[in-house]
């Protein structure tokens, strides 16, 4: 089969190579799937660079989430049949940026019929992260104000839709007019282009000076620091990631005097500590998709040959919406 592989670490455009590799064989509890679609995610970028917390042995094929068709079952697999359309995470080194991929049956779920292949592939990481972050960790309530950073990105775009479905007022922060249009399309009530406006002032104006009840921060760095200037009394700042490259550094005296919470979110740990909650989350998200409350916004559907270019553009911050490899 053909697959993109990383044999040395660096920028995606420099280290991703499309090669012929041996078809994967399923181990116990695993599935082999024909890849139908696999989105580019920031962890794919970080793994190419060798700076992600998961460091696959070289060479490996990125593509951390996907939608696929089951073609082979490993020993002990139950609940799935050849031909099933599924979604979930890939088992590296056999990720989604190839014609075939490996998946763990325990972390694989039925793909909702209401979503096409690219949309279904994009329902996993970003939407589960948002669901656990907003509901389990931050306790977002109807009528509250949710501030979403990187609102046109993978996890940010999901947070907008999930926030709206929960009855929140959503303020999305983006960088540039194209991304602003994406955030509006996703349903954000207020969109801030950070190149033109100060999101701190916009949040204060929109809330009568009170501030945002929940801040969804996958960016870190100065974005986090400035978010502490517009967090409400008893507000919650969700630490989702640090795409800006600078890990958030909390001044706990400030959290004390302003009476807000700093809440960490490591979605992947739920697969270890509470797998039933992950299944519950998938059932809830599938029902929301069927009702039309969430629908991943796919901006680009790439053939296999263009995957490296798409991952690099994601790394450079120039993509808008979800960029997805979709098999022909």
C-alpha atoms as a printed R data frame, in Angstrom:
    type eleno elety resid chain resno       x       y      z
1   ATOM     1    CA   UNK     A     1   0.000   0.000  0.000
2   ATOM     2    CA   UNK     A     2   0.992   3.664 -0.274
3   ATOM     3    CA   UNK     A     3   1.450   5.769  2.849
4   ATOM     4    CA   UNK     A     4   3.183   8.922  4.001
5   ATOM     5    CA   UNK     A     5   6.069   8.133  6.323
6   ATOM     6    CA   UNK     A     6   8.340  10.138  8.600
7   ATOM     7    CA   UNK     A     7  11.838   8.662  8.652
8   ATOM     8    CA   UNK     A     8  13.569  11.668 10.234
9   ATOM     9    CA   UNK     A     9  12.286  14.583 12.298
10  ATOM    10    CA   UNK     A    10  11.645  18.099 11.062
11  ATOM    11    CA   UNK     A    11   9.079  20.236  9.290
12  ATOM    12    CA   UNK     A    12   6.317  18.167  7.640
13  ATOM    13    CA   UNK     A    13   7.194  19.330  4.110
14  ATOM    14    CA   UNK     A    14  10.779  18.152  4.641
15  ATOM    15    CA   UNK     A    15  10.254  14.800  6.361
16  ATOM    16    CA   UNK     A    16   7.005  13.370  4.979
17  ATOM    17    CA   UNK     A    17   7.619  10.974  2.075
18  ATOM    18    CA   UNK     A    18   5.021   9.020  0.110
19  ATOM    19    CA   UNK     A    19   6.285   5.438 -0.112
20  ATOM    20    CA   UNK     A    20   5.163   1.859 -0.669
21  ATOM    21    CA   UNK     A    21   4.919  -0.076  2.598
22  ATOM    22    CA   UNK     A    22   3.737  -3.501  3.660
23  ATOM    23    CA   UNK     A    23   0.036  -3.808  4.452
24  ATOM    24    CA   UNK     A    24  -0.527  -3.837  8.240
25  ATOM    25    CA   UNK     A    25  -1.679  -6.978 10.045
26  ATOM    26    CA   UNK     A    26  -4.035  -6.687 13.032
27  ATOM    27    CA   UNK     A    27  -2.753  -7.704 16.428
28  ATOM    28    CA   UNK     A    28  -5.028  -8.896 19.252
29  ATOM    29    CA   UNK     A    29  -7.857  -6.421 19.771
30  ATOM    30    CA   UNK     A    30  -7.011  -4.487 16.617
31  ATOM    31    CA   UNK     A    31  -8.713  -3.696 13.323
32  ATOM    32    CA   UNK     A    32  -7.257  -3.057  9.892
33  ATOM    33    CA   UNK     A    33  -9.306  -0.463  8.033
34  ATOM    34    CA   UNK     A    34  -9.323   0.980  4.565
35  ATOM    35    CA   UNK     A    35  -8.862   4.692  5.206
36  ATOM    36    CA   UNK     A    36 -11.806   6.701  3.919
37  ATOM    37    CA   UNK     A    37 -10.720  10.031  5.409
38  ATOM    38    CA   UNK     A    38  -8.145  11.358  7.894
39  ATOM    39    CA   UNK     A    39  -7.932  15.002  9.062
40  ATOM    40    CA   UNK     A    40  -4.694  16.852  9.674
41  ATOM    41    CA   UNK     A    41  -4.305  17.630 13.385
42  ATOM    42    CA   UNK     A    42  -1.693  19.670 15.229
43  ATOM    43    CA   UNK     A    43  -0.347  16.538 16.976
44  ATOM    44    CA   UNK     A    44   0.606  15.282 13.500
45  ATOM    45    CA   UNK     A    45   2.728  18.403 13.071
46  ATOM    46    CA   UNK     A    46   4.324  18.045 16.502
47  ATOM    47    CA   UNK     A    47   5.123  14.358 15.927
48  ATOM    48    CA   UNK     A    48   6.843  15.216 12.647
49  ATOM    49    CA   UNK     A    49   8.959  17.686 14.621
50  ATOM    50    CA   UNK     A    50   9.557  15.188 17.447
51  ATOM    51    CA   UNK     A    51   8.156  17.469 20.148
52  ATOM    52    CA   UNK     A    52   4.827  15.782 20.913
53  ATOM    53    CA   UNK     A    53   4.347  13.786 24.132
54  ATOM    54    CA   UNK     A    54   3.801  10.703 21.964
55  ATOM    55    CA   UNK     A    55   7.006   9.894 20.067
56  ATOM    56    CA   UNK     A    56   6.489   6.984 17.655
57  ATOM    57    CA   UNK     A    57   9.514   4.972 16.644
58  ATOM    58    CA   UNK     A    58  10.808   5.982 13.220
59  ATOM    59    CA   UNK     A    59   9.617   5.462 10.551
60  ATOM    60    CA   UNK     A    60   5.921   6.066 11.190
61  ATOM    61    CA   UNK     A    61   2.806   7.173  9.336
62  ATOM    62    CA   UNK     A    62   0.983  10.143 10.968
63  ATOM    63    CA   UNK     A    63  -2.756  10.690 10.905
64  ATOM    64    CA   UNK     A    64  -4.036  10.406 14.466
65  ATOM    65    CA   UNK     A    65  -7.761  10.147 13.684
66  ATOM    66    CA   UNK     A    66  -9.737   8.712 10.796
67  ATOM    67    CA   UNK     A    67 -12.885   7.243  9.358
68  ATOM    68    CA   UNK     A    68 -12.408   3.857  7.745
69  ATOM    69    CA   UNK     A    69 -14.008   0.660  6.498
70  ATOM    70    CA   UNK     A    70 -13.106  -2.491  8.424
71  ATOM    71    CA   UNK     A    71 -11.203  -4.992  6.259
72  ATOM    72    CA   UNK     A    72  -9.686  -7.343  8.873
73  ATOM    73    CA   UNK     A    73 -10.238  -8.244 12.539
74  ATOM    74    CA   UNK     A    74  -7.582  -9.217 15.045
75  ATOM    75    CA   UNK     A    75  -7.861 -11.937 17.636
76  ATOM    76    CA   UNK     A    76 -10.505 -11.302 20.272
77  ATOM    77    CA   UNK     A    77 -12.285  -8.465 18.449
78  ATOM    78    CA   UNK     A    78 -16.043  -8.442 18.968
79  ATOM    79    CA   UNK     A    79 -18.730  -5.969 18.022
80  ATOM    80    CA   UNK     A    80 -17.314  -5.222 14.568
81  ATOM    81    CA   UNK     A    81 -17.601  -6.890 11.169
82  ATOM    82    CA   UNK     A    82 -15.755  -6.546  7.882
83  ATOM    83    CA   UNK     A    83 -17.394  -3.716  5.957
84  ATOM    84    CA   UNK     A    84 -18.361  -1.634  9.013
85  ATOM    85    CA   UNK     A    85 -17.817   2.129  8.688
86  ATOM    86    CA   UNK     A    86 -16.032   3.316 11.805
87  ATOM    87    CA   UNK     A    87 -14.185   6.274 13.297
88  ATOM    88    CA   UNK     A    88 -11.603   6.736 16.017
89  ATOM    89    CA   UNK     A    89  -7.881   6.995 16.653
90  ATOM    90    CA   UNK     A    90  -5.134   5.293 14.699
91  ATOM    91    CA   UNK     A    91  -2.558   2.925 16.178
92  ATOM    92    CA   UNK     A    92   0.819   4.378 15.297
93  ATOM    93    CA   UNK     A    93   3.060   3.715 13.448
94  ATOM    94    CA   UNK     A    94   0.183   2.847 11.071
95  ATOM    95    CA   UNK     A    95  -1.691   6.168 11.062
96  ATOM    96    CA   UNK     A    96  -4.398   7.523  8.801
97  ATOM    97    CA   UNK     A    97  -2.231   9.120  6.112
98  ATOM    98    CA   UNK     A    98  -2.136   5.974  4.023
99  ATOM    99    CA   UNK     A    99  -4.404   3.586  2.193
100 ATOM   100    CA   UNK     A   100  -4.753   1.274  5.209
101 ATOM   101    CA   UNK     A   101  -4.460   1.924  8.956
102 ATOM   102    CA   UNK     A   102  -4.596   0.128 12.293
103 ATOM   103    CA   UNK     A   103  -7.144   0.892 15.016
104 ATOM   104    CA   UNK     A   104  -7.737  -0.418 18.544
105 ATOM   105    CA   UNK     A   105 -11.204  -1.947 18.743
106 ATOM   106    CA   UNK     A   106 -11.694  -0.505 22.247
107 ATOM   107    CA   UNK     A   107 -11.161   3.020 20.861
108 ATOM   108    CA   UNK     A   108 -13.181   2.586 17.683
109 ATOM   109    CA   UNK     A   109 -16.818   3.622 17.232
110 ATOM   110    CA   UNK     A   110 -19.560   3.440 14.594
111 ATOM   111    CA   UNK     A   111 -19.500   6.398 12.219
112 ATOM   112    CA   UNK     A   112 -22.795   8.339 12.205
113 ATOM   113    CA   UNK     A   113 -24.687   7.920  8.938
114 ATOM   114    CA   UNK     A   114 -25.603  11.623  9.118
115 ATOM   115    CA   UNK     A   115 -21.963  12.608  8.438
116 ATOM   116    CA   UNK     A   116 -19.918  11.936  5.315
117 ATOM   117    CA   UNK     A   117 -16.476  10.326  5.567
118 ATOM   118    CA   UNK     A   118 -14.487  13.544  6.087
119 ATOM   119    CA   UNK     A   119 -16.989  14.880  8.616
120 ATOM   120    CA   UNK     A   120 -17.098  11.594 10.526
121 ATOM   121    CA   UNK     A   121 -13.300  11.425 10.642
122 ATOM   122    CA   UNK     A   122 -13.287  14.905 12.210
123 ATOM   123    CA   UNK     A   123 -15.825  14.075 14.942
124 ATOM   124    CA   UNK     A   124 -13.360  12.279 17.191
125 ATOM   125    CA   UNK     A   125 -10.481  14.253 18.748
126 ATOM   126    CA   UNK     A   126 -11.705  17.837 18.448
127 ATOM   127    CA   UNK     A   127 -15.300  17.170 19.421
128 ATOM   128    CA   UNK     A   128 -14.492  14.733 22.231
129 ATOM   129    CA   UNK     A   129 -11.969  17.239 23.574
130 ATOM   130    CA   UNK     A   130 -14.615  19.947 23.489
131 ATOM   131    CA   UNK     A   131 -17.288  17.733 25.052
132 ATOM   132    CA   UNK     A   132 -15.101  16.684 27.980
133 ATOM   133    CA   UNK     A   133 -13.644  20.162 28.388
134 ATOM   134    CA   UNK     A   134 -16.856  22.144 28.320
135 ATOM   135    CA   UNK     A   135 -19.108  19.680 30.133
136 ATOM   136    CA   UNK     A   136 -16.981  17.472 32.386
137 ATOM   137    CA   UNK     A   137 -14.232  19.939 33.320
138 ATOM   138    CA   UNK     A   138 -15.688  23.453 32.999
139 ATOM   139    CA   UNK     A   139 -19.371  22.706 33.680
140 ATOM   140    CA   UNK     A   140 -20.566  25.147 31.014
141 ATOM   141    CA   UNK     A   141 -24.156  26.231 31.653
142 ATOM   142    CA   UNK     A   142 -26.850  27.667 29.430
143 ATOM   143    CA   UNK     A   143 -26.728  31.464 29.399
144 ATOM   144    CA   UNK     A   144 -23.015  31.682 30.201
145 ATOM   145    CA   UNK     A   145 -20.434  33.348 27.960
146 ATOM   146    CA   UNK     A   146 -17.805  31.119 26.335
147 ATOM   147    CA   UNK     A   147 -14.627  32.624 24.863
148 ATOM   148    CA   UNK     A   148 -13.000  30.333 22.273
149 ATOM   149    CA   UNK     A   149  -9.462  30.964 21.040
150 ATOM   150    CA   UNK     A   150  -8.256  29.662 17.663
151 ATOM   151    CA   UNK     A   151 -11.950  29.413 16.878
152 ATOM   152    CA   UNK     A   152 -11.456  28.386 13.248
153 ATOM   153    CA   UNK     A   153  -9.086  25.526 14.097
154 ATOM   154    CA   UNK     A   154  -9.827  21.868 14.751
155 ATOM   155    CA   UNK     A   155 -10.601  22.003 18.475
156 ATOM   156    CA   UNK     A   156 -11.806  25.605 18.453
157 ATOM   157    CA   UNK     A   157 -14.364  25.042 15.713
158 ATOM   158    CA   UNK     A   158 -15.790  22.091 17.647
159 ATOM   159    CA   UNK     A   159 -15.973  24.179 20.823
160 ATOM   160    CA   UNK     A   160 -18.077  26.828 19.062
161 ATOM   161    CA   UNK     A   161 -20.725  24.319 18.008
162 ATOM   162    CA   UNK     A   162 -20.724  22.512 21.344
163 ATOM   163    CA   UNK     A   163 -20.979  25.803 23.210
164 ATOM   164    CA   UNK     A   164 -23.938  26.917 21.108
165 ATOM   165    CA   UNK     A   165 -25.626  23.534 21.584
166 ATOM   166    CA   UNK     A   166 -25.231  24.023 25.351
167 ATOM   167    CA   UNK     A   167 -26.997  27.397 25.205
168 ATOM   168    CA   UNK     A   168 -23.934  29.591 25.750
169 ATOM   169    CA   UNK     A   169 -23.122  32.918 24.140
170 ATOM   170    CA   UNK     A   170 -19.973  32.212 22.142
171 ATOM   171    CA   UNK     A   171 -17.233  34.722 21.369
172 ATOM   172    CA   UNK     A   172 -14.678  33.344 18.907
173 ATOM   173    CA   UNK     A   173 -11.158  34.738 18.457
174 ATOM   174    CA   UNK     A   174  -9.437  34.189 15.105
175 ATOM   175    CA   UNK     A   175  -6.573  35.565 13.041
176 ATOM   176    CA   UNK     A   176  -7.727  37.046  9.745
177 ATOM   177    CA   UNK     A   177 -10.941  37.684  7.777
178 ATOM   178    CA   UNK     A   178 -11.149  34.203  6.218
179 ATOM   179    CA   UNK     A   179 -11.010  32.571  9.631
180 ATOM   180    CA   UNK     A   180 -13.527  35.089 10.945
181 ATOM   181    CA   UNK     A   181 -15.988  33.957  8.286
182 ATOM   182    CA   UNK     A   182 -15.449  30.330  9.327
183 ATOM   183    CA   UNK     A   183 -16.225  31.169 12.963
184 ATOM   184    CA   UNK     A   184 -19.421  32.952 11.918
185 ATOM   185    CA   UNK     A   185 -20.462  30.002  9.768
186 ATOM   186    CA   UNK     A   186 -19.937  27.704 12.754
187 ATOM   187    CA   UNK     A   187 -22.343  29.814 14.794
188 ATOM   188    CA   UNK     A   188 -20.224  32.155 16.935
189 ATOM   189    CA   UNK     A   189 -22.327  35.042 18.241
190 ATOM   190    CA   UNK     A   190 -19.385  37.452 18.232
191 ATOM   191    CA   UNK     A   191 -16.158  37.071 16.212
192 ATOM   192    CA   UNK     A   192 -12.935  38.899 17.055
193 ATOM   193    CA   UNK     A   193 -10.136  39.223 14.511
194 ATOM   194    CA   UNK     A   194  -7.156  39.492 16.844
195 ATOM   195    CA   UNK     A   195  -5.187  41.337 14.159
196 ATOM   196    CA   UNK     A   196  -7.703  44.189 14.294
197 ATOM   197    CA   UNK     A   197  -9.301  44.098 17.756
198 ATOM   198    CA   UNK     A   198  -8.376  43.456 21.370
199 ATOM   199    CA   UNK     A   199 -10.388  40.442 22.494
200 ATOM   200    CA   UNK     A   200 -10.124  41.571 26.130
201 ATOM   201    CA   UNK     A   201 -11.992  44.787 25.383
202 ATOM   202    CA   UNK     A   202 -14.560  43.017 23.187
203 ATOM   203    CA   UNK     A   203 -15.323  40.458 25.915
204 ATOM   204    CA   UNK     A   204 -15.743  43.165 28.524
205 ATOM   205    CA   UNK     A   205 -18.026  45.154 26.226
206 ATOM   206    CA   UNK     A   206 -20.144  42.115 25.363
207 ATOM   207    CA   UNK     A   207 -20.576  41.099 29.006
208 ATOM   208    CA   UNK     A   208 -21.091  44.486 30.591
209 ATOM   209    CA   UNK     A   209 -17.647  44.301 32.178
210 ATOM   210    CA   UNK     A   210 -18.264  40.930 33.837
211 ATOM   211    CA   UNK     A   211 -15.998  38.831 31.614
212 ATOM   212    CA   UNK     A   212 -16.241  35.345 30.097
213 ATOM   213    CA   UNK     A   213 -17.481  32.508 32.279
214 ATOM   214    CA   UNK     A   214 -15.415  29.923 30.406
215 ATOM   215    CA   UNK     A   215 -12.277  30.439 28.303
216 ATOM   216    CA   UNK     A   216 -11.296  27.640 25.910
217 ATOM   217    CA   UNK     A   217  -7.553  28.027 25.313
218 ATOM   218    CA   UNK     A   218  -5.664  25.743 22.919
219 ATOM   219    CA   UNK     A   219  -3.099  28.503 22.236
220 ATOM   220    CA   UNK     A   220  -1.219  29.397 25.430
221 ATOM   221    CA   UNK     A   221   1.454  32.078 25.721
222 ATOM   222    CA   UNK     A   222   0.241  35.663 25.641
223 ATOM   223    CA   UNK     A   223  -3.281  34.484 24.744
224 ATOM   224    CA   UNK     A   224  -3.576  32.840 28.150
225 ATOM   225    CA   UNK     A   225  -2.103  35.836 29.967
226 ATOM   226    CA   UNK     A   226  -4.569  38.225 28.342
227 ATOM   227    CA   UNK     A   227  -7.481  35.858 28.978
228 ATOM   228    CA   UNK     A   228  -6.927  36.311 32.724
229 ATOM   229    CA   UNK     A   229  -7.802  39.985 32.197
230 ATOM   230    CA   UNK     A   230 -11.312  39.162 30.980
231 ATOM   231    CA   UNK     A   231 -12.292  36.104 33.031
232 ATOM   232    CA   UNK     A   232 -15.457  36.450 35.105
233 ATOM   233    CA   UNK     A   233 -15.913  35.954 38.845
234 ATOM   234    CA   UNK     A   234 -15.984  32.165 39.356
235 ATOM   235    CA   UNK     A   235 -14.887  31.764 35.726
236 ATOM   236    CA   UNK     A   236 -12.999  28.744 34.411
237 ATOM   237    CA   UNK     A   237 -10.011  28.848 32.051
238 ATOM   238    CA   UNK     A   238  -9.625  25.540 30.212
239 ATOM   239    CA   UNK     A   239  -6.035  24.658 29.327
240 ATOM   240    CA   UNK     A   240  -6.426  22.627 26.127
241 ATOM   241    CA   UNK     A   241  -3.022  23.082 24.478
242 ATOM   242    CA   UNK     A   242  -0.233  25.505 23.656
243 ATOM   243    CA   UNK     A   243  -0.151  25.876 19.877
244 ATOM   244    CA   UNK     A   244   1.658  29.215 20.228
245 ATOM   245    CA   UNK     A   245   4.697  27.299 21.486
246 ATOM   246    CA   UNK     A   246   4.741  28.809 24.986
247 ATOM   247    CA   UNK     A   247   3.179  26.732 27.757
248 ATOM   248    CA   UNK     A   248   0.747  28.630 29.947
249 ATOM   249    CA   UNK     A   249   2.309  29.897 33.190
250 ATOM   250    CA   UNK     A   250  -0.287  30.588 35.858
251 ATOM   251    CA   UNK     A   251   0.029  33.324 38.471
252 ATOM   252    CA   UNK     A   252  -1.877  31.667 41.256
253 ATOM   253    CA   UNK     A   253  -2.137  34.838 43.322
254 ATOM   254    CA   UNK     A   254  -4.104  36.344 40.420
255 ATOM   255    CA   UNK     A   255  -6.454  33.329 40.349
256 ATOM   256    CA   UNK     A   256  -6.942  33.812 44.075
257 ATOM   257    CA   UNK     A   257  -7.754  37.518 44.044
258 ATOM   258    CA   UNK     A   258 -10.060  37.240 40.986
259 ATOM   259    CA   UNK     A   259 -11.646  33.966 42.187
260 ATOM   260    CA   UNK     A   260 -11.344  31.948 38.980
261 ATOM   261    CA   UNK     A   261 -10.281  28.386 38.238
262 ATOM   262    CA   UNK     A   262  -7.533  27.107 35.932
263 ATOM   263    CA   UNK     A   263  -8.647  23.720 34.652
264 ATOM   264    CA   UNK     A   264  -6.440  21.232 32.848
265 ATOM   265    CA   UNK     A   265  -7.776  18.965 30.124
266 ATOM   266    CA   UNK     A   266  -5.956  15.858 28.881
267 ATOM   267    CA   UNK     A   267  -8.666  14.150 26.874
268 ATOM   268    CA   UNK     A   268  -6.543  11.094 26.044
269 ATOM   269    CA   UNK     A   269  -6.417  10.049 29.701
270 ATOM   270    CA   UNK     A   270 -10.153   9.327 29.683
271 ATOM   271    CA   UNK     A   271  -9.401   6.325 27.458
272 ATOM   272    CA   UNK     A   272  -7.366   4.943 30.374
273 ATOM   273    CA   UNK     A   273  -9.273   6.086 33.437
274 ATOM   274    CA   UNK     A   274 -12.885   6.239 32.238
275 ATOM   275    CA   UNK     A   275 -13.388   4.505 28.867
276 ATOM   276    CA   UNK     A   276 -17.140   4.260 29.425
277 ATOM   277    CA   UNK     A   277 -17.247   8.063 29.526
278 ATOM   278    CA   UNK     A   278 -15.562   8.117 26.093
279 ATOM   279    CA   UNK     A   279 -18.269   5.785 24.770
280 ATOM   280    CA   UNK     A   280 -20.956   7.978 26.358
281 ATOM   281    CA   UNK     A   281 -19.381  11.014 24.736
282 ATOM   282    CA   UNK     A   282 -19.423   9.345 21.303
283 ATOM   283    CA   UNK     A   283 -23.077   8.383 21.692
284 ATOM   284    CA   UNK     A   284 -23.960  11.951 22.670
285 ATOM   285    CA   UNK     A   285 -21.970  13.466 19.801
286 ATOM   286    CA   UNK     A   286 -23.526  11.050 17.298
287 ATOM   287    CA   UNK     A   287 -27.003  12.015 18.490
288 ATOM   288    CA   UNK     A   288 -26.083  15.699 18.217
289 ATOM   289    CA   UNK     A   289 -24.827  15.110 14.672
290 ATOM   290    CA   UNK     A   290 -28.053  13.334 13.766
291 ATOM   291    CA   UNK     A   291 -30.023  16.321 15.099
292 ATOM   292    CA   UNK     A   292 -27.841  18.749 13.150
293 ATOM   293    CA   UNK     A   293 -26.434  20.402 16.276
294 ATOM   294    CA   UNK     A   294 -22.814  19.634 15.337
295 ATOM   295    CA   UNK     A   295 -21.280  19.188 11.906
296 ATOM   296    CA   UNK     A   296 -17.516  19.460 11.315
297 ATOM   297    CA   UNK     A   297 -16.744  22.191  8.783
298 ATOM   298    CA   UNK     A   298 -14.485  20.694  6.105
299 ATOM   299    CA   UNK     A   299 -12.702  23.369  4.109
300 ATOM   300    CA   UNK     A   300 -10.382  21.137  2.063
301 ATOM   301    CA   UNK     A   301 -10.591  17.520  0.935
302 ATOM   302    CA   UNK     A   302  -7.160  16.441 -0.261
303 ATOM   303    CA   UNK     A   303  -6.058  13.454 -2.318
304 ATOM   304    CA   UNK     A   304  -3.324  11.299 -0.811
305 ATOM   305    CA   UNK     A   305  -0.660  13.003 -2.935
306 ATOM   306    CA   UNK     A   306  -1.343  16.409 -1.324
307 ATOM   307    CA   UNK     A   307  -1.285  15.365  2.352
308 ATOM   308    CA   UNK     A   308   2.226  16.669  3.147
309 ATOM   309    CA   UNK     A   309   1.347  20.105  1.762
310 ATOM   310    CA   UNK     A   310  -1.833  20.224  3.846
311 ATOM   311    CA   UNK     A   311  -0.036  19.242  7.062
312 ATOM   312    CA   UNK     A   312   2.627  21.886  6.448
313 ATOM   313    CA   UNK     A   313   0.029  24.591  5.878
314 ATOM   314    CA   UNK     A   314  -1.604  23.559  9.144
315 ATOM   315    CA   UNK     A   315   1.813  23.884 10.805
316 ATOM   316    CA   UNK     A   316   2.213  27.350  9.286
317 ATOM   317    CA   UNK     A   317  -1.181  28.475 10.562
318 ATOM   318    CA   UNK     A   318  -2.555  29.270  7.097
319 ATOM   319    CA   UNK     A   319  -5.361  26.690  6.923
320 ATOM   320    CA   UNK     A   320  -8.998  27.609  7.477
321 ATOM   321    CA   UNK     A   321 -11.424  25.013  8.847
322 ATOM   322    CA   UNK     A   322 -10.571  21.289  8.711
323 ATOM   323    CA   UNK     A   323  -8.126  19.984  6.111
324 ATOM   324    CA   UNK     A   324  -8.824  16.300  5.464
325 ATOM   325    CA   UNK     A   325  -7.231  13.558  3.375
326 ATOM   326    CA   UNK     A   326 -10.143  11.859  1.639
327 ATOM   327    CA   UNK     A   327  -9.621   8.677 -0.351
328 ATOM   328    CA   UNK     A   328 -10.793   8.776 -3.954
